[in-house]
């Protein structure tokens, strides 16, 4: 089986060709860091226009890299949400056009499901069910992954996501964009316990995450501590919150095969190391995709397409693009801004 995957939900345009035995025959990605850097964050209209310009050449390049044609593809998987709606539409409409022209099935992939299943692309031994910490720029959730399309949300953010807090902290400190890698680099030069920052909801019976107060505390610390110490203390506070909430979830889920982390923030080495230690404490395998699979990419969308196609799941050509699309639509609504989960 060969699946073409397309991703355009935020500020990376990507196309990939992936087989059902986990071989990535081609992967092309074009980021937009230079376009968004002057604004300290992603500008949706700029992102959408960049996707329009980049998508067709990237798809053509991916086919050339793999030495195959559209006729060789079994299905086309495209991100259908959640994300910046203008960008999502570019990838989904491209996928629909290719599927219609070639008479191939369309698989409309939830971007979060791409992250949730990406560890199974890099670790073929990973079996269901597993506890997933999905931590990215727009989302921070704990999910029990029971199978393809079967997700039970254990926790979500009630305000900012962890990655969003990293980006805003980087902007406050003048570190530039993208924020996550810049904060991690600055933190290496600082003292993680120099700045007394809060750990929102740590120890709370409420299962969820909150990072808005931490971001505000960072803003108040500026001018009183060095940027390196603030970055290191902020990062440590995030680690402590993630560990506390994940530890609580582990105590409230049925037996799982592994503790898994995915999403852009999963590329942070300190966070990965702390979660690996937590998994060891519970006698669990720790699984994290390689760094390139953590950030937005088309290989994970193609792999989600593999898993869904293998399960007999395809979608009609009138499937809509969605700005919001929860993995667990039955999950109870949470207070605050958690509706975006």
C-alpha positions as CSV (number, residue, x, y, z in Angstrom):
1,X,0.0,0.0,0.0
2,X,1.2,3.5,-0.9
3,X,-0.3,6.6,0.5
4,X,0.3,10.3,-0.4
5,X,0.0,12.6,2.6
6,X,-0.5,16.4,2.5
7,X,-0.1,18.7,5.5
8,X,-0.8,22.5,5.6
9,X,-2.5,23.1,8.9
10,X,-0.2,25.9,10.2
11,X,3.1,27.1,8.9
12,X,4.6,24.1,7.2
13,X,3.7,22.9,3.8
14,X,4.5,19.2,3.3
15,X,4.0,16.2,1.1
16,X,5.1,12.6,1.7
17,X,4.8,9.1,0.3
18,X,4.6,6.4,2.9
19,X,4.1,2.6,2.5
20,X,2.1,0.4,4.9
21,X,5.2,-1.2,6.1
22,X,6.5,2.1,7.4
23,X,8.9,3.1,4.6
24,X,9.0,6.9,3.9
25,X,9.7,6.9,0.2
26,X,9.7,10.7,0.0
27,X,9.1,13.6,2.3
28,X,9.2,17.3,1.2
29,X,8.6,20.1,3.7
30,X,8.8,23.9,3.3
31,X,8.7,26.0,6.5
32,X,7.7,29.6,6.7
33,X,9.9,30.8,9.6
34,X,11.4,33.7,7.7
35,X,7.9,35.0,6.6
36,X,6.5,35.0,10.2
37,X,9.6,35.9,12.2
38,X,9.1,39.7,11.9
39,X,5.7,39.2,13.7
40,X,6.9,36.9,16.4
41,X,4.2,34.3,15.5
42,X,2.2,32.9,12.7
43,X,0.1,35.3,10.6
44,X,-2.8,33.2,9.1
45,X,-3.1,35.1,5.8
46,X,0.6,34.9,5.1
47,X,0.6,31.2,5.9
48,X,-2.3,30.4,3.6
49,X,-0.8,32.3,0.6
50,X,2.5,30.5,1.2
51,X,0.7,27.1,1.2
52,X,-0.9,27.9,-2.1
53,X,2.5,28.7,-3.7
54,X,4.3,25.7,-2.2
55,X,1.9,22.8,-2.3
56,X,1.9,21.8,-6.0
57,X,5.8,22.0,-6.4
58,X,6.2,20.0,-3.2
59,X,3.9,17.2,-4.4
60,X,5.6,17.1,-7.7
61,X,9.0,16.9,-6.0
62,X,7.8,14.1,-3.6
63,X,6.7,12.0,-6.6
64,X,10.0,12.6,-8.3
65,X,12.0,11.7,-5.2
66,X,10.1,8.4,-4.8
67,X,10.2,7.6,-8.5
68,X,6.4,6.9,-8.6
69,X,3.4,8.6,-10.1
70,X,-0.1,9.4,-8.9
71,X,-1.3,6.2,-10.6
72,X,0.9,4.2,-8.2
73,X,-0.8,5.7,-5.1
74,X,-3.6,3.7,-3.4
75,X,-5.2,6.7,-1.6
76,X,-4.6,10.3,-0.8
77,X,-4.5,11.5,2.9
78,X,-4.8,15.2,3.6
79,X,-5.2,17.2,6.8
80,X,-8.8,18.3,7.1
81,X,-8.3,20.1,10.5
82,X,-7.9,21.3,13.1
83,X,-5.7,24.3,12.2
84,X,-5.7,27.7,10.5
85,X,-8.7,27.3,8.2
86,X,-7.1,29.0,5.2
87,X,-4.1,26.6,5.3
88,X,-6.2,23.5,6.0
89,X,-8.3,24.3,2.9
90,X,-5.2,24.4,0.7
91,X,-4.0,20.9,1.5
92,X,-7.5,19.4,1.6
93,X,-8.6,20.9,-1.7
94,X,-5.4,19.7,-3.3
95,X,-6.0,16.3,-1.9
96,X,-9.6,16.3,-3.2
97,X,-8.5,17.4,-6.7
98,X,-5.8,14.7,-6.9
99,X,-8.3,12.1,-5.6
100,X,-11.0,13.1,-8.1
101,X,-8.6,13.3,-11.1
102,X,-7.0,10.0,-10.4
103,X,-10.1,8.1,-9.1
104,X,-8.4,7.5,-5.8
105,X,-10.0,7.4,-2.3
106,X,-9.7,10.4,-0.1
107,X,-8.8,10.1,3.5
108,X,-9.5,13.3,5.5
109,X,-7.1,13.1,8.5
110,X,-7.5,14.9,11.8
111,X,-4.1,16.6,12.3
112,X,-4.1,15.5,16.0
113,X,-4.6,11.9,14.9
114,X,-1.5,12.3,12.7
115,X,0.4,13.2,15.9
116,X,-1.3,10.5,17.9
117,X,-0.4,7.7,15.5
118,X,3.1,9.0,14.4
119,X,4.9,7.0,17.2
120,X,3.6,3.8,15.5
121,X,5.4,4.9,12.3
122,X,8.7,5.2,14.1
123,X,8.2,2.3,16.5
124,X,6.4,-0.6,14.8
125,X,6.3,-2.5,18.1
126,X,4.0,0.1,19.8
127,X,0.7,-1.6,20.5
128,X,-2.7,-0.3,21.6
129,X,-3.7,0.9,24.1
130,X,-1.2,3.6,25.1
131,X,-1.3,6.8,27.1
132,X,-0.4,9.7,24.9
133,X,0.8,13.2,25.9
134,X,0.0,15.3,22.9
135,X,1.8,18.5,23.4
136,X,2.1,21.1,20.6
137,X,1.7,24.8,19.8
138,X,-2.1,24.6,19.8
139,X,-2.9,21.6,21.9
140,X,-2.0,20.0,25.2
141,X,-3.9,16.8,25.9
142,X,-3.6,13.4,27.6
143,X,-5.3,10.8,25.5
144,X,-5.9,7.1,25.9
145,X,-5.2,5.7,22.4
146,X,-7.3,2.6,22.1
147,X,-7.1,2.2,18.3
148,X,-7.6,4.0,15.0
149,X,-10.3,6.5,15.6
150,X,-10.7,5.5,19.2
151,X,-9.5,8.2,21.6
152,X,-10.5,8.9,25.2
153,X,-9.5,12.4,26.3
154,X,-8.2,12.3,29.9
155,X,-7.1,15.9,30.1
156,X,-6.8,19.1,28.0
157,X,-5.7,22.7,28.5
158,X,-8.2,25.1,29.9
159,X,-6.3,28.1,28.3
160,X,-2.9,28.2,26.6
161,X,-1.2,25.1,25.2
162,X,2.4,24.4,26.3
163,X,3.8,25.2,22.9
164,X,1.8,28.4,22.8
165,X,3.3,29.4,26.2
166,X,6.8,28.6,24.8
167,X,6.2,30.9,21.8
168,X,4.8,33.7,24.0
169,X,7.7,33.4,26.5
170,X,10.2,33.6,23.6
171,X,8.5,36.7,22.3
172,X,8.5,38.3,25.8
173,X,12.2,37.6,26.2
174,X,13.0,38.8,22.7
175,X,14.4,35.4,21.6
176,X,12.7,35.3,18.2
177,X,10.6,32.8,16.4
178,X,10.0,29.8,16.5
179,X,9.9,30.1,20.3
180,X,10.3,26.5,21.5
181,X,13.8,25.8,20.3
182,X,14.9,29.4,21.2
183,X,13.7,29.0,24.8
184,X,15.3,25.6,25.1
185,X,18.6,26.9,23.9
186,X,18.5,29.9,26.3
187,X,17.5,27.7,29.2
188,X,20.8,25.7,28.8
189,X,22.6,28.9,30.1
190,X,20.2,29.5,33.0
191,X,19.3,28.3,36.5
192,X,16.0,26.4,36.4
193,X,15.2,27.3,40.0
194,X,16.3,31.0,40.0
195,X,12.9,32.5,39.3
196,X,9.9,31.6,41.5
197,X,7.3,30.8,38.9
198,X,3.9,29.1,39.5
199,X,3.0,25.5,38.5
200,X,-0.7,26.0,37.6
201,X,-3.0,23.2,38.7
202,X,-0.1,21.1,40.0
203,X,-1.5,18.7,42.6
204,X,-5.1,19.6,41.7
205,X,-7.9,17.1,41.5
206,X,-8.9,18.7,38.3
207,X,-7.1,16.6,35.6
208,X,-6.4,19.4,33.1
209,X,-3.5,21.8,32.1
210,X,-3.2,25.5,32.4
211,X,-0.3,27.7,31.2
212,X,-1.8,31.2,30.9
213,X,-0.8,32.1,34.5
214,X,2.7,30.9,34.0
215,X,3.1,33.1,30.9
216,X,1.9,36.1,32.9
217,X,4.4,35.3,35.6
218,X,7.2,35.3,33.1
219,X,6.1,38.8,31.9
220,X,6.3,40.0,35.5
221,X,9.8,38.5,36.0
222,X,11.3,40.4,33.1
223,X,13.7,43.1,34.3
224,X,14.2,41.3,37.6
225,X,16.0,38.2,36.4
226,X,18.3,37.4,33.4
227,X,16.6,36.1,30.3
228,X,18.5,32.8,30.6
229,X,17.3,32.2,34.2
230,X,13.7,33.1,33.2
231,X,13.9,30.7,30.2
232,X,15.3,27.9,32.3
233,X,12.8,28.5,35.1
234,X,9.9,28.6,32.7
235,X,10.9,25.4,31.0
236,X,11.3,23.7,34.4
237,X,7.8,24.9,35.4
238,X,6.3,23.4,32.2
239,X,8.2,20.1,32.9
240,X,6.8,20.0,36.4
241,X,3.2,20.6,35.2
242,X,3.5,18.0,32.5
243,X,4.9,15.4,34.9
244,X,2.2,16.1,37.5
245,X,-0.7,15.9,35.1
246,X,0.7,12.8,33.4
247,X,1.4,11.1,36.7
248,X,-2.2,11.7,37.7
249,X,-3.5,10.3,34.3
250,X,-1.4,7.2,34.7
251,X,-3.1,6.5,38.0
252,X,-6.6,6.8,36.4
253,X,-6.3,4.8,33.2
254,X,-6.6,1.0,32.6
255,X,-3.3,-0.8,31.9
256,X,-1.4,0.6,28.9
257,X,1.5,-0.7,26.9
258,X,3.5,2.5,26.9
259,X,3.8,6.2,27.8
260,X,4.0,8.1,24.5
261,X,4.7,11.7,23.8
262,X,4.1,13.4,20.4
263,X,3.7,16.9,19.0
264,X,6.1,19.8,18.4
265,X,6.9,20.3,22.1
266,X,7.9,16.6,22.3
267,X,11.1,17.7,20.5
268,X,12.3,19.4,23.7
269,X,15.1,17.3,25.1
270,X,14.4,18.2,28.8
271,X,10.8,17.3,28.5
272,X,11.5,14.0,26.7
273,X,14.1,13.1,29.4
274,X,11.7,13.8,32.3
275,X,8.9,11.8,30.7
276,X,11.2,8.9,30.1
277,X,12.1,8.8,33.8
278,X,8.4,9.0,34.6
279,X,7.7,6.0,32.4
280,X,10.5,4.0,34.0
281,X,9.0,4.8,37.5
282,X,5.8,3.1,36.3
283,X,7.5,0.2,34.6
284,X,6.4,1.4,31.1
285,X,8.0,1.7,27.8
286,X,8.6,5.2,26.8
287,X,8.1,6.0,23.1
288,X,8.7,9.3,21.3
289,X,9.0,9.8,17.6
290,X,12.3,11.1,16.1
291,X,12.5,14.9,16.2
292,X,11.5,15.4,12.6
293,X,8.3,13.5,13.2
294,X,7.4,15.6,16.2
295,X,6.9,18.9,14.4
296,X,4.2,19.2,11.7
297,X,5.0,17.0,8.7
298,X,3.3,15.0,6.0
299,X,4.7,11.6,6.8
300,X,2.5,11.4,9.9
301,X,-0.5,12.4,7.8
302,X,0.3,9.7,5.3
303,X,0.8,7.2,8.1
304,X,-2.5,8.1,9.6
305,X,-3.9,7.5,6.1
306,X,-2.3,4.1,6.1
307,X,-3.9,3.2,9.4
308,X,-7.3,4.5,8.4
309,X,-7.3,3.0,4.9
310,X,-6.2,-0.4,6.4
311,X,-9.3,-0.1,8.7
312,X,-11.5,0.6,5.7
313,X,-12.0,4.3,6.5
314,X,-12.3,6.8,3.6
315,X,-14.1,10.0,3.1
316,X,-16.3,11.7,0.5
317,X,-15.0,14.5,-1.6
318,X,-17.4,17.0,0.1
319,X,-15.7,16.5,3.4
320,X,-15.3,20.0,5.0
321,X,-12.2,21.7,6.3
322,X,-12.4,22.3,10.1
323,X,-10.7,24.9,12.2
324,X,-11.6,22.8,15.3
325,X,-11.9,19.1,15.4
326,X,-11.7,17.2,18.7
327,X,-10.3,13.7,18.7
328,X,-12.8,12.7,21.4
329,X,-16.0,14.6,20.6
330,X,-17.8,12.9,23.5
331,X,-15.4,14.4,26.1
332,X,-16.9,16.6,28.6
333,X,-16.5,20.3,28.0
334,X,-14.0,22.0,30.3
335,X,-14.0,25.5,31.8
336,X,-12.0,28.2,30.1
337,X,-10.8,28.0,26.6
338,X,-10.7,24.3,26.4
339,X,-13.3,24.3,23.6
340,X,-10.4,24.4,21.2
341,X,-9.5,20.8,22.3
